[in-house]
């Protein structure tokens, strides 16, 4: 994830809503036009959460409503494109990786190295891994579908258990 101060500043004065996604609690941060972040409640330390929540305003915008619908449809195995997300914290190369993620179909996985190759970054597995670690739009930009070349599932911003759950749930079609 991005540095705490930079991320806090980015989310400061955002609008957010809390929803239950399966048995997990997620926070959807946004503005009137874009989603700014999707965070599992397990993402941040308690003091960071308090700072973010205290500087944000609880509420709904049209794009946050779209995000809630995205997650509700996902739970029903209806997979749609995510609403507009603000990718301004990412370089153009990182955005290329994130956009390539949208092409990985539910129930499928790809290795960090293979995703790097698909983006034109030979020997870029570590770069792709760093982009996945910085992904502030989990599930919408499905970094949970990126695994290690040896088949291990690797880490996940919401926690290893959530990644394992999502992969198994998607495979169970």
The 8 nearest C-alpha neighbors of each residue, nearest first, counted from 0:
[[1, 133, 132, 2, 134, 135, 156, 3],
 [0, 2, 6, 133, 3, 5, 4, 88],
 [1, 3, 5, 4, 6, 0, 7, 133],
 [2, 4, 6, 5, 7, 1, 47, 0],
 [5, 3, 7, 6, 2, 8, 1, 9],
 [6, 4, 8, 2, 7, 3, 9, 1],
 [5, 7, 9, 3, 8, 4, 1, 2],
 [6, 8, 4, 10, 9, 5, 3, 11],
 [9, 7, 11, 5, 6, 10, 4, 3],
 [8, 10, 6, 7, 11, 5, 35, 13],
 [11, 9, 7, 13, 8, 6, 12, 51],
 [12, 10, 8, 54, 13, 9, 55, 7],
 [11, 13, 55, 54, 10, 56, 14, 9],
 [14, 12, 55, 10, 11, 29, 30, 28],
 [13, 15, 56, 29, 57, 55, 28, 58],
 [16, 14, 28, 57, 27, 58, 29, 56],
 [15, 17, 27, 57, 26, 58, 18, 59],
 [16, 18, 26, 25, 27, 15, 24, 19],
 [19, 17, 25, 24, 20, 26, 16, 67],
 [18, 20, 24, 23, 21, 25, 22, 17],
 [19, 21, 23, 22, 24, 18, 25, 70],
 [20, 22, 23, 19, 74, 24, 71, 70],
 [23, 21, 20, 19, 24, 161, 25, 18],
 [24, 22, 20, 21, 19, 25, 39, 40],
 [23, 25, 19, 40, 18, 39, 20, 22],
 [26, 24, 39, 38, 18, 17, 40, 19],
 [25, 27, 17, 38, 37, 16, 28, 39],
 [26, 28, 37, 15, 16, 36, 17, 25],
 [29, 27, 15, 36, 35, 14, 34, 13],
 [30, 28, 34, 35, 14, 33, 13, 15],
 [29, 31, 32, 33, 14, 13, 34, 60],
 [30, 32, 60, 33, 62, 61, 29, 63],
 [33, 31, 30, 62, 34, 83, 61, 29],
 [34, 32, 84, 83, 30, 29, 85, 62],
 [33, 35, 29, 84, 36, 85, 28, 83],
 [34, 36, 29, 28, 85, 33, 84, 10],
 [37, 35, 28, 135, 136, 34, 27, 38],
 [38, 36, 27, 136, 26, 135, 28, 137],
 [39, 37, 26, 25, 42, 40, 36, 27],
 [38, 40, 25, 41, 157, 42, 24, 26],
 [39, 41, 42, 25, 24, 38, 26, 43],
 [40, 42, 39, 157, 43, 158, 38, 44],
 [43, 41, 39, 40, 157, 156, 38, 44],
 [44, 42, 41, 48, 47, 45, 40, 46],
 [43, 45, 47, 46, 48, 42, 41, 49],
 [44, 46, 48, 47, 49, 43, 50, 41],
 [47, 45, 49, 48, 44, 50, 43, 51],
 [46, 48, 50, 44, 49, 45, 43, 51],
 [49, 47, 45, 51, 46, 50, 52, 43],
 [48, 50, 46, 52, 47, 51, 53, 45],
 [51, 49, 47, 53, 48, 52, 46, 54],
 [50, 52, 48, 54, 49, 53, 7, 47],
 [51, 53, 55, 49, 54, 50, 48, 56],
 [52, 54, 50, 51, 55, 49, 56, 48],
 [55, 53, 11, 51, 12, 52, 50, 56],
 [56, 54, 12, 13, 52, 53, 14, 11],
 [55, 57, 14, 15, 13, 58, 12, 54],
 [58, 56, 15, 14, 16, 55, 59, 17],
 [59, 57, 15, 14, 16, 56, 60, 63],
 [58, 60, 63, 64, 16, 61, 15, 14],
 [59, 61, 63, 62, 31, 64, 58, 30],
 [60, 62, 64, 63, 65, 31, 59, 32],
 [61, 63, 65, 64, 60, 32, 33, 66],
 [64, 62, 66, 60, 65, 61, 59, 67],
 [63, 65, 67, 61, 62, 66, 60, 68],
 [66, 64, 62, 68, 63, 67, 69, 82],
 [67, 65, 69, 63, 68, 64, 82, 62],
 [66, 68, 64, 70, 69, 65, 63, 71],
 [67, 69, 71, 65, 66, 70, 72, 64],
 [70, 68, 66, 72, 67, 71, 73, 65],
 [71, 69, 73, 67, 72, 68, 74, 66],
 [72, 70, 68, 74, 73, 69, 67, 75],
 [73, 71, 77, 75, 69, 74, 70, 68],
 [72, 74, 76, 70, 77, 75, 71, 78],
 [73, 75, 71, 72, 76, 70, 21, 77],
 [74, 76, 72, 73, 77, 71, 78, 70],
 [77, 75, 73, 74, 78, 72, 169, 172],
 [76, 78, 72, 73, 75, 79, 74, 69],
 [77, 79, 73, 76, 72, 80, 105, 69],
 [80, 78, 81, 77, 69, 73, 72, 82],
 [79, 81, 82, 78, 139, 101, 69, 83],
 [82, 80, 139, 79, 69, 83, 66, 84],
 [81, 83, 66, 65, 84, 62, 80, 34],
 [82, 84, 33, 34, 81, 85, 32, 62],
 [85, 83, 34, 33, 86, 35, 82, 81],
 [84, 86, 35, 87, 33, 34, 83, 88],
 [85, 87, 88, 89, 84, 94, 35, 90],
 [88, 86, 89, 85, 90, 94, 84, 91],
 [89, 87, 86, 90, 85, 1, 9, 6],
 [90, 88, 87, 93, 86, 94, 91, 92],
 [89, 91, 93, 92, 94, 88, 87, 86],
 [90, 92, 94, 93, 95, 89, 96, 87],
 [93, 91, 95, 90, 94, 96, 89, 118],
 [92, 94, 90, 96, 95, 91, 89, 130],
 [95, 93, 91, 97, 96, 92, 89, 98],
 [94, 96, 92, 98, 93, 97, 91, 99],
 [97, 95, 99, 93, 94, 98, 118, 100],
 [98, 96, 94, 100, 99, 95, 93, 140],
 [97, 99, 95, 100, 101, 96, 94, 102],
 [98, 100, 96, 101, 97, 102, 95, 118],
 [101, 99, 97, 98, 102, 103, 141, 140],
 [100, 102, 99, 98, 103, 140, 141, 97],
 [101, 103, 100, 99, 104, 98, 105, 141],
 [104, 102, 100, 101, 107, 105, 108, 144],
 [103, 105, 107, 102, 106, 101, 108, 144],
 [106, 104, 107, 169, 103, 170, 78, 144],
 [105, 107, 170, 169, 104, 166, 108, 171],
 [108, 106, 105, 104, 103, 144, 109, 170],
 [107, 109, 144, 145, 146, 106, 110, 103],
 [108, 110, 145, 146, 144, 113, 114, 111],
 [111, 109, 146, 148, 113, 147, 112, 145],
 [110, 112, 124, 114, 113, 127, 145, 147],
 [111, 113, 124, 115, 110, 114, 116, 123],
 [114, 112, 116, 110, 115, 111, 117, 109],
 [113, 115, 117, 111, 116, 112, 110, 118],
 [114, 116, 120, 112, 123, 118, 113, 117],
 [117, 115, 119, 113, 120, 121, 118, 114],
 [118, 116, 114, 119, 115, 113, 120, 99],
 [117, 119, 115, 116, 120, 96, 114, 95],
 [120, 118, 116, 117, 121, 115, 123, 114],
 [121, 119, 115, 123, 116, 118, 122, 117],
 [120, 122, 116, 123, 119, 115, 112, 124],
 [121, 123, 124, 120, 112, 115, 116, 125],
 [122, 124, 120, 115, 126, 121, 125, 127],
 [125, 123, 112, 111, 127, 126, 115, 122],
 [124, 126, 128, 127, 123, 129, 111, 112],
 [127, 125, 123, 129, 128, 124, 130, 115],
 [128, 126, 130, 124, 129, 125, 111, 115],
 [129, 127, 125, 131, 126, 130, 124, 111],
 [128, 130, 132, 126, 127, 131, 125, 133],
 [129, 131, 127, 133, 132, 128, 93, 134],
 [130, 132, 128, 134, 129, 133, 142, 127],
 [133, 131, 129, 130, 134, 0, 128, 156],
 [132, 134, 0, 130, 131, 1, 135, 129],
 [135, 133, 131, 136, 132, 130, 137, 0],
 [136, 134, 36, 37, 137, 133, 38, 0],
 [135, 137, 37, 134, 36, 139, 140, 138],
 [138, 136, 139, 140, 141, 135, 134, 37],
 [137, 139, 141, 140, 136, 142, 143, 70],
 [140, 138, 137, 81, 136, 141, 80, 69],
 [139, 141, 138, 137, 136, 142, 100, 101],
 [142, 140, 138, 143, 139, 144, 137, 100],
 [141, 143, 144, 145, 131, 140, 137, 100],
 [142, 144, 141, 162, 145, 155, 166, 138],
 [145, 143, 108, 142, 141, 109, 146, 107],
 [146, 144, 109, 110, 142, 143, 108, 111],
 [147, 145, 152, 110, 153, 109, 151, 111],
 [146, 148, 110, 151, 149, 150, 152, 153],
 [147, 149, 110, 150, 146, 111, 112, 151],
 [150, 148, 147, 151, 146, 110, 152, 153],
 [151, 149, 147, 148, 152, 146, 110, 153],
 [152, 150, 147, 153, 149, 146, 148, 154],
 [151, 153, 146, 147, 150, 154, 163, 145],
 [154, 152, 151, 146, 147, 155, 159, 145],
 [153, 155, 159, 152, 158, 156, 162, 132],
 [156, 154, 158, 159, 157, 162, 143, 153],
 [155, 157, 158, 42, 132, 154, 137, 39],
 [158, 156, 39, 155, 42, 41, 161, 159],
 [157, 159, 155, 156, 160, 161, 162, 154],
 [158, 160, 162, 155, 161, 154, 163, 157],
 [161, 159, 163, 162, 158, 164, 157, 155],
 [162, 160, 164, 163, 159, 158, 165, 157],
 [163, 161, 165, 159, 164, 160, 143, 155],
 [162, 164, 160, 166, 161, 165, 167, 159],
 [163, 165, 161, 167, 162, 166, 168, 160],
 [166, 164, 168, 162, 167, 163, 169, 161],
 [167, 165, 169, 163, 168, 164, 162, 170],
 [168, 166, 170, 164, 169, 165, 163, 171],
 [167, 169, 165, 171, 170, 166, 164, 172],
 [170, 168, 106, 166, 171, 167, 105, 165],
 [171, 169, 106, 167, 168, 172, 166, 105],
 [170, 172, 168, 169, 167, 106, 166, 165],
 [171, 170, 169, 168, 106, 76, 105, 167]]
